[in-house]
Amino acid sequence: MWHGIRELCLLAIPCITALAAPFAGVAGAAPVAGAPVLVIAGDPAAVVAAADGRPVGPVAAPLAVVAAGDVDFARRLRNAGAWHVTSAAWLASLCLISGTTR
């Protein structure tokens, strides 16, 4: 039995790594000034409001929201208590969305 599980793990780990690798580099991408960002915080809606931004979706996620603001928005989000701020472009690519935001 253990022999089969070990072989499964040896096969699964490289496969998972290969599938996740394209997203790993962009998931931590620095926010682009004026572009939507993914905000992760205890109360993301409050953090976005405190940073003078606006949520653009999803609004039902308890610890994250995609938001937009002006050029200095990412710094203000961090100062307002965001745990992590990253470009939302990788999230769009994960969902196979391309084009411009409205």
Backbone as a ProteinNet text record, in pm:
[ID]
protein_1_A
[PRIMARY]
MWHGIRELCLLAIPCITALAAPFAGVAGAAPVAGAPVLVIAGDPAAVVAAADGRPVGPVAAPLAVVAAGDVDFARRLRNAGAWHVTSAAWLASLCLISGTTR
[TERTIARY]
82.1	0	86.2	187.1	270.6	347.5	380.2	452	367	237.5	147.8	129	117.7	100.6	226.3	341.9	467.4	479.2	444.7	449.3	349.9	232.3	131.9	183.4	245.1	300.3	413.5	498.5	609.1	559.6	443.3	384.6	305.4	231.3	142.4	218.3	323.4	395.4	453	522.2	570.5	456.9	347.7	234.3	172.6	152.2	95.9	190.4	319.2	418	416.5	409.5	408	283.3	169.8	46.3	44	104.1	101.1	209.9	316.1	431.1	396.6	313.3	284.7	218.4	144	73.7	157.3	259.2	339.3	411.1	463	535.1	446.3	325.9	238	152.4	137.3	54.3	112.5	241.7	304.1	347.3	292.3	332.7	299.8	389.7	368.8	249.1	170.1	54.6	98.4	23.3	47.6	-37.6	21.9	-48.8	-176.7	-287.3	-415.8	-489.2	-423.9	-487.1	-551.3	-649.8	-712.3	-611.2	-632	-545	-628.3	-566.7	-629	-585	-682.2	-654.7	-693.7	-599.4	-626.9	-611.4	-718.8	-719.2	-828.6	-824.8	-928.4	-1065.3	-1072.4	-1195.5	-1160.7	-1153.6	-1104.6	-1188.3	-1318.7	-1403.2	-1367.4	-1343.1	-1306.2	-1168.6	-1075.3	-940.6	-946.9	-1025.2	-1039.5	-1102.3	-1205.2	-1269.8	-1172.3	-1093.3	-996.4	-887.6	-860.7	-757.8	-816	-941.6	-1009.1	-1016.6	-1045.3	-1061.4	-1204	-1227.8	-1361.1	-1348.6	-1431.3	-1428	-1487.1	-1426.1	-1478.6	-1518	-1497.7	-1541.5	-1434.6	-1456.8	-1587.2	-1624.6	-1748.4	-1788.4	-1829.4	-1844.1	-1886.3	-1769.6	-1647.5	-1531.9	-1499.4	-1486.7	-1467.6	-1329.9	-1226.3	-1091.3	-1022.6	-1090.8	-1026.2	-1127.7	-1077.6	-1160.1	-1069.2	-1121.6	-1050.8	-1097.5	-1003.1	-1037.3	-954.2	-999.5	-928.8	-917.1	-812.6	-788.9	-691.7	-636.8	-545.4	-401.7	-308.4	-168.1	-106.9	-139.1	-77.7	-163	-255.8	-354.7	-292.8	-197.5	-138.2	-71.3	0.4	65.9	-38	-144.3	-248.7	-320	-337.8	-398.9	-313.1	-182.3	-92.3	-95.7	-96.8	-103.1	-235.5	-342.1	-474	-492.2	-393.2	-399.6	-413.8	-396.1	-403.8	-289.5	-319.1	-216.4	-131	-195	-123.1	-196	-120.5	-175.3	-94.7	-162.6	-95.4	-178	-116.7	-187.6	-301.5	-414.9	-528.9	-521.2	-420.8	-407.7	-392.1	-319.8	-300.6	-432.5	-520.8	-651.2	-733.2	-725.8	-796	-739.6	-607.8	-548.5	-585.6	-602.2	-644.2	-784	-868	-1005.4	-1015.7	-901.1	-893.3	-965.8	-954.1	-1012.8	-901.5	-927.8	-829.1	-899.1	-819.6	-876.7	-857.6	-931.5	-917.7	-1028.9	-1004.6	-1107.7	-1193.9	-1312.8	-1403.2	-1417.2
-119.6	0	125.6	132.5	252.8	273.8	164.6	175.9	250.3	223.2	289.5	437	471.4	611	690.4	630	699.1	727.5	631.9	652.9	760	760.3	861.6	1001	1014.5	1144.3	1187.6	1093.5	1126.3	1169.9	1123.1	1164.7	1294.4	1307.2	1422.5	1552.3	1548.2	1671.6	1741.5	1673	1743.1	1794.6	1720	1764.6	1891.9	1895.7	2014.5	2132.6	2108.3	2215	2269	2181.3	2224.5	2305.7	2267.6	2341.5	2475.6	2483.5	2606.7	2705.7	2659	2745.4	2869.9	2860.9	2983.2	3093.1	3055.9	3154.5	3203.9	3130.1	3167.6	3300.1	3323.5	3447.7	3570	3555.4	3671.4	3690.6	3589.2	3602.2	3703.1	3720.2	3817.3	3943	3965.1	4079.9	4210.9	4305.5	4437.7	4505.3	4575.7	4646.1	4754.1	4769.1	4873.4	4993.4	5110.7	5232	5251	5265.5	5289.6	5165.3	5048.5	4923.9	4854.1	4766.5	4694.2	4609.3	4599	4520.2	4423.3	4313.1	4219.3	4258.2	4285.5	4328.4	4215.3	4169.8	4066.7	4130.8	4123.4	4188	4125.7	4155.2	4105.8	4159.8	4285.2	4349.9	4429.5	4362	4428.9	4548.9	4544.2	4657.6	4782	4764.7	4878.6	4932.9	4844.3	4886.9	4965.4	4917.2	4987	5124.5	5131.6	5260.6	5356.9	5305.8	5390.6	5441.8	5367.7	5407.4	5487.9	5528.9	5608	5535.9	5405.2	5328.1	5280.3	5199.5	5143.7	4995.9	4911.2	4769.2	4748.6	4659.4	4626	4479	4403.1	4265.1	4178.1	4060.6	4009.5	4067.7	4095	4158.1	4056.2	3929.4	3827.6	3753.9	3779.1	3711.4	3773.8	3693.5	3750.8	3811.7	3767.6	3816.9	3882.5	3896.3	3954.5	4028.8	4128.8	4204.3	4260.5	4270.6	4339.8	4484	4576	4717.3	4802	4924.6	5018.8	5152.2	5223.3	5354.9	5430.5	5536.9	5618.4	5567.1	5649.3	5610.2	5559.4	5617.8	5583.5	5486.4	5419.6	5336.9	5220	5148.4	5030.9	5068.3	5179.8	5222.7	5257.3	5326.1	5362.1	5238.3	5137.3	5012.4	4947.3	4941.8	4882.4	4962.7	5094.7	5180.1	5165	5129.9	5113.6	4975.9	4886.6	4756.7	4635.7	4651.2	4535.2	4439.3	4311.3	4210.5	4191.6	4198.3	4178.7	4253.8	4318.3	4388.7	4344.4	4294.9	4248.3	4284	4278.7	4306.3	4206.4	4253.1	4164.7	4099.7	4134.4	4079.2	3927.6	3874.2	3729.1	3658.3	3722.7	3663.5	3656.2	3760.3	3760.5	3653.3	3636.5	3534.8	3394.5	3377.4	3248.4	3213.6	3314.3	3295.6	3309	3319.7	3332.9	3457.2	3566.6	3694.4	3779.3	3841.2	3930.7	4058.1	4159	4285.5	4392.6	4499.7	4612.6	4612.8	4682.9	4697.3	4817.2	4817.1	4929.6	5014.4
0	0	0	86.7	93.9	-34.6	-98.9	-225.1	-328.9	-334.7	-429.1	-397.7	-270.1	-229.4	-261.6	-236.5	-265.6	-415.1	-498.1	-642.8	-686.4	-624.8	-656.8	-622.1	-505.5	-464.5	-556.8	-594.3	-684.1	-821.5	-860.5	-987.2	-971.9	-862.8	-843.9	-819.4	-740.8	-705.2	-828.6	-918.5	-1038.7	-1127.6	-1134.5	-1216.7	-1159.8	-1029.2	-964.8	-982.1	-964.6	-981.1	-1123.9	-1221.2	-1361.4	-1393.7	-1336.3	-1361.8	-1289.7	-1171.7	-1092.8	-1132.9	-1193.1	-1224.3	-1305.8	-1408.9	-1485.4	-1402.8	-1299.6	-1218.6	-1101.3	-1064.3	-947.8	-967.9	-1085.8	-1111.5	-1113.7	-1165.2	-1175.1	-1051.5	-967.8	-848	-750.8	-752.3	-663.6	-736.3	-854	-935.5	-865.8	-881.4	-821.6	-887.2	-807.6	-864.3	-963	-1069.1	-1168.2	-1129.4	-1128.7	-1087.4	-1167.6	-1097.9	-1161	-1207.1	-1206.3	-1249.5	-1129.5	-1152.9	-1041.9	-965.6	-835.6	-748.9	-667	-627.5	-535.7	-396.1	-308.7	-172	-78.4	3.3	102.8	239.1	318.8	450.2	535.4	664.8	755.2	718.2	682.4	636.2	510.6	396.1	276.1	232.9	251.9	212.3	292.3	422.6	507.4	469.4	437	397.5	266.7	170.7	42.3	63.7	147.5	175.7	243.2	338.6	409	314.9	207	110.7	-5.6	6.6	-97.7	-231.8	-227.2	-349.9	-363.6	-464	-483.9	-520.2	-459.1	-494.4	-633.5	-708.6	-840.5	-848.1	-741.8	-732.6	-670	-626.2	-585.3	-449.3	-427.9	-302.3	-197.2	-232.9	-137.3	-71.6	-113.9	-55.5	79.4	184.4	318.2	343.7	274.7	303	183.8	72	-45.8	-130.6	-201.4	-294.8	-403.8	-523.8	-631.1	-625.4	-622.5	-607.2	-701.8	-721.3	-807.8	-736.8	-769.9	-712.7	-800.9	-748.5	-828.2	-819.1	-856.9	-869.7	-739.5	-626.1	-497.5	-415.4	-480.4	-412	-335.2	-394.6	-329.4	-197.1	-194.5	-70.6	35.9	-4.5	91.6	145.3	61.2	107.7	215.2	191.8	291.5	421	408.7	528	601.8	529.3	590.5	653.2	636	702.3	612.7	482.4	393.3	424.4	426.3	450.6	326.2	208.7	82	-28.5	-114.5	-230.9	-351.8	-452.8	-573.2	-696	-809.9	-934.8	-953	-997.9	-1022.6	-1160.3	-1239.3	-1374.5	-1371.7	-1274.9	-1268.6	-1241.6	-1164.2	-1136	-1264.3	-1344.3	-1472.6	-1565.3	-1565.4	-1652.2	-1605.2	-1475.5	-1421.2	-1471.2	-1485.2	-1532.4	-1684.2	-1751.7	-1897.1	-1947.9	-1872.6	-1911.9	-1971.1	-2083.6	-2143.2	-2187	-2218.1	-2262.3	-2158.2	-2172.6	-2082	-1979.8	-1869.3	-1767.1	-1800.6	-1749.8	-1775.6	-1653.6
[MASK]
++++++++++++++++++++++++++++++++++++++++++++++++++++++++++++++++++++++++++++++++++++++++++++++++++++++

